[in-house]
Amino acid sequence: MQMFFVIAVITLIFLVIFQISKAAEYVSVLKGEDQSRRQTNKVNAFLMLAFMIVGLIGVWYCNEVLAPKTLIPQGAASVQGEKVDSMLITTLVITGVVFVMTQILLFWFVYKYQEKEGKKVYFFAHSNKLEALWTVVPAIFLTVLVVIGLRNWASFTSEAPSNALKVEITGKQFGWIFRYPGKDGEFGKKYYRMIDAVDNSLGLIWKDTIVNRANGEPQQLRDDKFSHDDVVLEQTMYAVKDRPLKLIIGSRDVIHDVGLNHFRMKMDAVPGMPTTMWLTPKYTTAEMKERTNNPNFQYEISCDQMCGNGHYSMKGVIEVVTQEEFDAWMAKQKPKYNSVFNIADPVADTTAKAAVVMAEKK
C-alpha cells in the first residue's frame, strides 16, 4: 500500500509541474512574449542534446559493469547453446546499431530544428520512398532473425542421435522428477490415476489393476514389465559430457517450464502433452567449477513458468560427469519398482556375496 501511495504522489507532482509549465507557456503567448518561448525552446534543445550524451554514456557504463555478471562471459555449456549465443549476439548487434542511430538522430533533430525566428516547418503529406525504406529494411532484418531462430528451434527439437542418453523430466509443484530407462532401454508406461505421492510419484503401471476412468467407467491396466527397471530420482539429474542428452518433458499438475540457463535451453512442461528437446553438454560440473572459479558451481534447472506460490523454490540440479563416472553411478541405482516391493537388486546382491567370499578367503 505504501508503494502505491508513493507512486501516486510522484505522479501527482509530475502532473502539477506539467500543468504549471503549460499555463506559463499560455500566459506568455497571450502577452505576446514569443521571445520568451523561443528562449525556453532553445534551453530545452540543449538539454535534450545533453540528455542524449549522458544517456549513451550511461548505456555504455551499465554494459561495462553488468555484462560480466551475466552468463554470457562463461560461454554456453552445450553445443546447441553456442547457436543460441550466436543468435543472441547477432540480434544485439543489429538492434544495438539501430538503437544508437535512431537515438542520435532523434535528439540531434530536436536540437537542430528547434524553433527560430523566420524559420518555417517544411511539411509533406506522403513519401513512397520513405515508407518503403522504413518498412522493407526492418522486414528484411527481422525475417533473417526469424529464419535463424526457426532453424535452431527445428534442430533442438528434432530427433536426437541414436546414442543419446534418454531422461524423462516431470514437473510438479514444486520440484522435478527424473526417470531413466533400465537395461531394456525402454520407459515403462504410466497412468495419472496410479500416482501415489509416496511410492509411485509418476503413476507407473507395476501390476494388473482396474481403475475408473474420468467418466466413472472401469478400465483394466496390464502390468508393464518395461517399468520394472526404471530408475526414478528427484531434484538431481545426471548427464554425460559430450554425449547427446534427450529430454522427454511433462508435468504432473500445472504448466511448468524446464529452464537450463547454462545450456541456453528451455522447454515447456505441459500436462498430458510430452515435449522433447536434446542437447550435448560440453563441460563436466567439475570443469565448470574451474572455468567459473566457483567451487560451489551447479548446473541448475529452474522453472521458467509461474506455477504457484512455491514457484521460486522449484530448483533442480544437473550433475554432468564423464561416461565412466555415469556408468559407475548408474550401477549403484536401484529401480523404483525394487524399492517399493522390497525386491533385492541382483547386482547389489552379487556384489555383496563377492565381498563375503573375499572376506572369507582372507
URNOR-V478171 format. One record per run of one state. SS is the DSSP state (alpha for helix, beta for strand, coil for the rest). FROM is the first residue (numbers start at 0). LEN is the number of residues. Records with the same first field share a line. If there is no record, write none. Layout:
SS=FROM-LEN + FROM-LEN
//
This chain:
coil=0-1 + 30-3 + 69-8 + 112-15 + 156-8 + 172-2 + 180-9 + 190-1 + 194-1 + 196-3 + 200-3 + 204-4 + 212-5 + 221-3 + 229-1 + 234-1 + 240-3 + 251-4 + 263-1 + 271-1 + 273-1 + 281-3 + 291-7 + 303-7 + 313-1 + 321-1 + 331-4 + 340-5 + 361-1
alpha=1-29 + 33-36 + 78-34 + 127-29 + 191-3 + 224-5 + 260-3 + 284-7 + 310-3 + 322-9 + 335-5 + 345-16
beta=77-1 + 164-8 + 174-6 + 189-1 + 195-1 + 199-1 + 203-1 + 208-4 + 217-4 + 230-4 + 235-5 + 243-8 + 255-5 + 264-7 + 272-1 + 274-7 + 298-5 + 314-7
//
